[in-house]
């Protein structure tokens, strides 16, 4: 299983968190999606066939792109 924790600057409310969880959870292979309004941090755990590129692209499509380092 792979895991990644990252910041999403656009998180501003519980509705944002729900949208992220709902959309990313629909990707085949994604096991866990946790997000927090106060820290704007998201953690995703996944197995094949999901990939980080697929998860990142989904977040970008719904306007919750991960922060770039």
DSSP file (Angstrom, degrees, kcal/mol; ACC not computed):
  #  RESIDUE AA STRUCTURE BP1 BP2  ACC     N-H-->O    O-->H-N    N-H-->O    O-->H-N    TCO  KAPPA ALPHA  PHI   PSI    X-CA   Y-CA   Z-CA
    1    1 A X              0   0    0      0, 0.0     2,-0.3     0, 0.0    46,-0.2   0.000 360.0 360.0 360.0 140.3    0.0    0.0    0.0
    2    2 A X  E     -A   46   0A   0     44,-3.1    44,-2.5     2,-0.0     2,-0.3  -0.759 360.0-170.3-106.0 156.7    1.2    3.5   -0.8
    3    3 A X  E     -A   45   0A   0     -2,-0.3     2,-0.3    42,-0.2    42,-0.2  -0.997   7.4-177.8-146.9 145.9    0.5    6.6    1.2
    4    4 A X  E     -A   44   0A   0     40,-2.1    40,-2.5    -2,-0.3     2,-0.4  -0.986   8.8-162.8-147.2 136.5    0.9   10.3    0.8
    5    5 A X  E     +A   43   0A   0     -2,-0.3     2,-0.3    38,-0.2    38,-0.2  -0.978  26.4 155.2-118.5 132.7    0.2   13.3    3.0
    6    6 A X  E     -A   42   0A   0     36,-2.6    36,-3.1    -2,-0.4     2,-0.3  -0.960  40.2-102.6-152.9 162.8    0.1   16.8    1.4
    7    7 A X  E     -A   41   0A   0     -2,-0.3    60,-3.3    34,-0.2     2,-0.5  -0.730  19.4-165.2 -94.5 141.5   -1.4   20.2    1.9
    8    8 A X    >   -     0   0    0     32,-3.3     3,-1.8    -2,-0.3    58,-0.2  -0.905   3.8-164.9-124.1  99.8   -4.3   21.5   -0.2
    9    9 A X  T 3  S+     0   0    0     -2,-0.5    -1,-0.1    56,-0.4    57,-0.1   0.743  81.7  66.2 -59.2 -25.2   -4.5   25.3    0.2
   10   10 A X  T 3   +     0   0    0     55,-0.4     2,-0.4    30,-0.1    -1,-0.3   0.526  69.6 113.6 -78.6  -4.4   -8.1   25.5   -1.1
   11   11 A X    <   +     0   0    0     -3,-1.8     3,-0.1     1,-0.2    -3,-0.0  -0.548  27.9 148.3 -69.4 122.8   -9.6   23.6    1.8
   12   12 A X        +     0   0    0     -2,-0.4     2,-0.3     1,-0.3    -1,-0.2   0.496  56.8  10.5-131.8 -11.2  -11.8   26.1    3.6
   13   13 A X  S  > S-     0   0    0      1,-0.1     4,-1.6    23,-0.0     3,-0.4  -0.953  80.8 -89.2-159.7 174.5  -14.7   24.2    5.2
   14   14 A X  H  > S+     0   0    0     -2,-0.3     4,-2.4     1,-0.2     5,-0.2   0.801 121.4  61.7 -64.1 -28.8  -16.2   20.8    6.0
   15   15 A X  H  > S+     0   0    0      2,-0.2     4,-2.4     1,-0.2    -1,-0.2   0.883 101.6  52.0 -63.8 -38.0  -17.9   20.8    2.5
   16   16 A X  H  > S+     0   0    0     -3,-0.4     4,-2.5     2,-0.2    -2,-0.2   0.929 109.5  49.4 -61.3 -45.8  -14.4   21.0    0.9
   17   17 A X  H  X S+     0   0    0     -4,-1.6     4,-2.7     1,-0.2    -2,-0.2   0.918 110.7  50.0 -61.1 -44.7  -13.3   18.0    3.0
   18   18 A X  H  X S+     0   0    0     -4,-2.4     4,-2.8     1,-0.2     5,-0.2   0.914 110.3  50.3 -60.8 -43.5  -16.5   16.0    2.0
   19   19 A X  H  X S+     0   0    0     -4,-2.4     4,-2.7     2,-0.2     5,-0.3   0.932 111.9  47.2 -61.7 -46.2  -15.9   16.8   -1.7
   20   20 A X  H  X S+     0   0    0     -4,-2.5     4,-2.5     1,-0.2     5,-0.4   0.945 114.6  46.4 -60.2 -49.0  -12.3   15.6   -1.5
   21   21 A X  H  X S+     0   0    0     -4,-2.7     4,-1.9     1,-0.2    -2,-0.2   0.920 115.2  46.7 -60.9 -44.6  -13.2   12.4    0.4
   22   22 A X  H  X S+     0   0    0     -4,-2.8     4,-0.8    -5,-0.2    -2,-0.2   0.946 117.1  41.1 -63.8 -50.0  -16.1   11.6   -2.0
   23   23 A X  H >< S+     0   0    0     -4,-2.7     3,-0.6    -5,-0.2     4,-0.2   0.924 118.5  43.3 -68.6 -46.2  -14.2   12.2   -5.2
   24   24 A X  H >< S+     0   0    0     -4,-2.5     3,-1.6    -5,-0.3    -1,-0.2   0.865 107.9  60.3 -70.5 -34.6  -10.9   10.6   -4.3
   25   25 A X  H 3< S+     0   0    0     -4,-1.9    -1,-0.2    -5,-0.4    -2,-0.2   0.739  94.1  66.2 -63.8 -22.1  -12.6    7.6   -2.7
   26   26 A X  T << S+     0   0    0     -4,-0.8     2,-0.4    -3,-0.6    -1,-0.3   0.605  76.8 102.2 -76.5 -10.9  -14.3    6.8   -6.1
   27   27 A X  S X  S-     0   0    0     -3,-1.6     3,-2.0    -4,-0.2     2,-0.2  -0.610  86.2-111.2 -75.1 127.6  -10.9    6.0   -7.6
   28   28 A X  T 3  S+     0   0    0     -2,-0.4    21,-0.2     1,-0.3     3,-0.1  -0.407 102.9  24.5 -62.1 124.7  -10.5    2.2   -7.8
   29   29 A X  T 3  S+     0   0    0      1,-0.4    18,-2.3    -2,-0.2     2,-0.4   0.124  84.8 127.6 106.6 -19.2   -7.8    1.2   -5.3
   30   30 A X  E <   +B   46   0A   0     -3,-2.0    -1,-0.4    16,-0.2    16,-0.3  -0.588  28.6 174.2 -73.9 127.0   -8.0    4.1   -2.9
   31   31 A X  E     +     0   0A   0     14,-2.8     2,-0.4    -2,-0.4    15,-0.2   0.829  59.5  19.3-101.3 -43.1   -8.5    2.7    0.6
   32   32 A X  E     -B   45   0A   0     13,-1.6    13,-2.3     2,-0.0     2,-0.4  -0.995  51.5-178.6-138.0 135.8   -8.4    5.8    2.9
   33   33 A X  E     +B   44   0A   0     -2,-0.4     2,-0.4    11,-0.2    11,-0.2  -0.962  11.4 174.1-132.8 117.5   -8.9    9.5    2.4
   34   34 A X  E     +B   43   0A   0      9,-2.7     9,-2.9    -2,-0.4     2,-0.3  -0.973   2.2 172.4-122.2 138.9   -8.5   11.8    5.4
   35   35 A X  E     -B   42   0A   0     -2,-0.4     2,-0.4     7,-0.2     7,-0.2  -0.991  14.6-156.1-144.6 150.3   -8.6   15.6    5.3
   36   36 A X     >  -     0   0    0      5,-1.9     4,-1.5    -2,-0.3     5,-0.5  -0.994  12.3-154.6-133.2 132.4   -8.7   18.4    7.9
   37   37 A X  T  4 S+     0   0    0     -2,-0.4    -1,-0.1     1,-0.2   -26,-0.0   0.911  95.4  53.7 -67.0 -43.9  -10.0   21.9    7.6
   38   38 A X  T  4 S+     0   0    0      1,-0.2    -1,-0.2     2,-0.1    -2,-0.0   0.849 122.6  26.1 -66.2 -35.5   -7.7   23.3   10.3
   39   39 A X  T  4 S-     0   0    0      2,-0.2    -1,-0.2   -32,-0.0    -2,-0.2   0.606  92.8-136.4-100.5 -14.3   -4.4   22.1    8.9
   40   40 A X     <  +     0   0    0     -4,-1.5   -32,-3.3     1,-0.2     2,-0.3   0.771  58.0 142.0  59.5  27.6   -5.5   21.9    5.2
   41   41 A X  E     -A    7   0A   0     -5,-0.5    -5,-1.9   -34,-0.2     2,-0.4  -0.776  34.4-166.4-102.8 145.2   -3.7   18.5    5.1
   42   42 A X  E     -AB   6  35A   0    -36,-3.1   -36,-2.6    -2,-0.3     2,-0.4  -0.987   3.6-164.4-129.0 138.2   -4.9   15.4    3.2
   43   43 A X  E     -AB   5  34A   0     -9,-2.9    -9,-2.7    -2,-0.4     2,-0.4  -0.992   8.5-175.2-122.1 130.9   -3.7   11.8    3.6
   44   44 A X  E     -AB   4  33A   0    -40,-2.5   -40,-2.1    -2,-0.4     2,-0.4  -0.988   6.6-167.7-126.2 134.5   -4.5    9.2    0.9
   45   45 A X  E     +AB   3  32A   0    -13,-2.3   -14,-2.8    -2,-0.4   -13,-1.6  -0.978  20.6 164.8-119.2 135.5   -3.7    5.5    1.1
   46   46 A X  E     -AB   2  30A   0    -44,-2.5   -44,-3.1    -2,-0.4     2,-0.3  -0.973  25.7-155.6-149.2 160.3   -4.0    3.4   -2.0
   47   47 A X    >   -     0   0    0    -18,-2.3     3,-1.7    -2,-0.3     2,-0.1  -0.793  50.8 -38.1-122.8 168.6   -3.2    0.1   -3.7
   48   48 A X  T 3  S+     0   0    0      1,-0.3   -19,-0.1    -2,-0.3     3,-0.1  -0.414 118.2  39.7 -57.1 138.7   -3.0   -0.8   -7.4
   49   49 A X  T 3  S+     0   0    0    -21,-0.2    -1,-0.3    -2,-0.1   -20,-0.2  -0.978 104.3  80.7 -92.7   1.2   -4.7    0.1   -9.7
   50   50 A X    <   -     0   0    0     -3,-1.7     2,-0.3   -23,-0.1   -21,-0.1  -0.345  61.5-168.1 -66.7 149.1   -4.8    3.6   -8.2
   51   51 A X     >  -     0   0    0      1,-0.1     4,-2.2    -3,-0.1     5,-0.2  -0.929  34.4-116.3-132.8 159.1   -1.7    5.8   -8.8
   52   52 A X  H  > S+     0   0    0     -2,-0.3     4,-3.2     1,-0.2     5,-0.2   0.900 116.9  55.6 -60.4 -39.9   -0.5    9.1   -7.4
   53   53 A X  H  > S+     0   0    0      1,-0.2     4,-2.5     2,-0.2    -1,-0.2   0.910 108.3  48.0 -60.3 -42.2   -0.9   10.7  -10.8
   54   54 A X  H  > S+     0   0    0      2,-0.2     4,-2.0     1,-0.2    -1,-0.2   0.912 113.8  46.5 -64.3 -43.5   -4.5    9.6  -11.0
   55   55 A X  H  X S+     0   0    0     -4,-2.2     4,-2.3     2,-0.2    -2,-0.2   0.935 113.7  48.2 -64.4 -46.9   -5.2   10.9   -7.5
   56   56 A X  H  X S+     0   0    0     -4,-3.2     4,-2.2     1,-0.2    -2,-0.2   0.904 111.1  50.6 -61.5 -42.7   -3.4   14.2   -8.2
   57   57 A X  H  X S+     0   0    0     -4,-2.5     4,-2.2    -5,-0.2    -1,-0.2   0.888 109.1  51.6 -63.8 -39.2   -5.3   14.7  -11.5
   58   58 A X  H  X S+     0   0    0     -4,-2.0     4,-1.5     2,-0.2    -2,-0.2   0.930 109.7  49.6 -62.9 -44.8   -8.6   14.1   -9.7
   59   59 A X  H  <>S+     0   0    0     -4,-2.3     5,-3.1     1,-0.2    -2,-0.2   0.900 111.2  49.5 -61.1 -41.0   -7.8   16.7   -7.1
   60   60 A X  H ><5S+     0   0    0     -4,-2.2     3,-1.5     1,-0.2     5,-0.2   0.892 106.8  55.6 -64.2 -39.7   -6.9   19.2   -9.8
   61   61 A X  H 3<5S+     0   0    0     -4,-2.2    -1,-0.2     1,-0.3    -2,-0.2   0.829 110.6  44.7 -63.3 -32.7  -10.1   18.5  -11.7
   62   62 A X  T 3<5S-     0   0    0     -4,-1.5    -1,-0.3    -3,-0.2    -2,-0.2   0.214 120.1-108.1 -98.8  15.4  -12.2   19.4   -8.6
   63   63 A X  T < 5S+     0   0    0     -3,-1.5    -3,-0.2    -5,-0.1    -2,-0.1   0.800  91.6 109.5  65.3  33.0  -10.1   22.5   -7.8
   64   64 A X      < +     0   0    0     -5,-3.1    -4,-0.2    -6,-0.2    -3,-0.1  -0.377  46.4 172.6-127.9  53.3   -8.3   21.0   -4.8
   65   65 A X        -     0   0    0     -5,-0.2   -56,-0.4    -6,-0.2   -55,-0.4  -0.335  37.5-107.4 -65.1 140.1   -4.8   20.7   -6.2
   66   66 A X        -     0   0    0    -10,-0.2   -58,-0.2   -58,-0.2    -1,-0.1  -0.361  40.5-100.6 -63.3 147.6   -2.1   19.7   -3.8
   67   67 A X        -     0   0    0    -60,-3.3     2,-0.3     1,-0.1   -60,-0.2  -0.420  35.8-125.2 -66.5 143.8    0.4   22.5   -2.9
   68   68 A X              0   0    0      1,-0.1    -1,-0.1    -2,-0.1    -3,-0.0  -0.728 360.0 360.0 -92.7 144.6    3.7   22.3   -4.8
   69   69 A X              0   0    0     -2,-0.3    -1,-0.1     0, 0.0    -2,-0.0   0.481 360.0 360.0 -71.6 360.0    6.9   22.2   -2.8
